[in-house]
Amino acid sequence: MPKRLTGAQQAAYHRDGFVAPIDIFSAEEVAGIRAELEAAEAAHGDQLSAAGRNNAHYVLPVLDRIAHDPRILDAVEDVIGPDILVAGTTLFIKEPATEGFISWHQDARYIGLEPHDWVTAWLAISDVTEENGCMRMVPGTHNAPLVAHVDTYGEDNMLTRGQTVPDVDEDASVPVPLKAGQLSLHHPRIVHGSGANRSGARRVGFAIQSYISPAVEQVIGRIWVQTARGTDYGGHHTEAKRPTSVMAADDIAFRDRTNDELSKIFYADAAKEGKY
Ligand SMILES: O=C(O)CCC(=O)C(=O)O
């Protein structure tokens, strides 16, 4: 018996490489999450932009609580089993009427997490629509191996090196709109991306990228993890502590250290470094 997903949702994940929408937070809860996040941005904006959007769960208790929320962990358990590590997070925010987009890519191509016994959970903190640049997925592409990406370093591309899968059959892609408080789960190899925000409102998403099984190793560089459920029977990574206050100096220092290591992973074989 699955814990959070229905049997049909579990089957959809395995068939299509993603599943959505999954109801997690009520409208009231997610409004509180958004208010807490935006208050932190207002007070510490310089620390929560660009690369500061990576691993912000180490400095903001509100994001830490999301990453460890039992309702999300139940859904994740339905996909990767009962032993679950949080291996990283990213805030994906598109300001109103901005050009930032995310090119077609496979997460597993650059992230160094092997084997692909992990899943990305993407929480909508605002409503996420086709107009404001929701993710699009190409169903079934997770069944194929990793494909070569081209590093474009595009000005408006929000990926580190603008890595792009060429010749994607865009007509085969489907949008993944979510209401605030809903979650999607996607597979490490699924080809996905998202367009610009053409609306007048912020598009705010928080990706736990990723939840990994303790069997998963980091084959390019070093990561830290938090054991969110079960046991870390693999012992491949160092355990990270959880934040208890907003933007504590030692938490910021730790987040920056993990992000330096993350940057080395993302740019391991790159011709040059991009913006993040
Ligand atoms: O937020 C987006 O549009 C893309 C996020 C993404 O690529 C991911 O979570 O893997």
The ligand as an ORCA input file, in Angstrom:
! r2SCAN-3c Opt
* xyz 0 1
  O      11.625     25.333    -11.788
  C      11.808     24.970    -12.929
  O      11.226     25.464    -13.865
  C      12.744     23.842    -13.262
  C      13.207     23.090    -12.091
  C      14.007     21.889    -12.477
  O      14.552     21.776    -13.542
  C      14.111     20.828    -11.502
  O      13.597     20.959    -10.384
  O      14.720     19.788    -11.837
*
